[in-house]
Amino acid sequence: MSYKSRYHCQSDIEIQKVYKNAVQAYEATIRKLDELGISTVQ
């Protein structure tokens, strides 16, 4: 049981890390497009 909960906790941390990196990359891309004068507003 403790191994399973520890595994779940670890995977949650990994998922959050990947998600945060993806969001940062997305925001960086949006900023780059804005700098190039491309409208990203829908």
Sequence and secondary structure as in RCSB ss.txt:
>XXXX:A:sequence
MSYKSRYHCQSDIEIQKVYKNAVQAYEATIRKLDELGISTVQ
>XXXX:A:secstr
 HHHHHHHHHHHHHHHHHHHHHHHHHHHHHHHHHHTT     
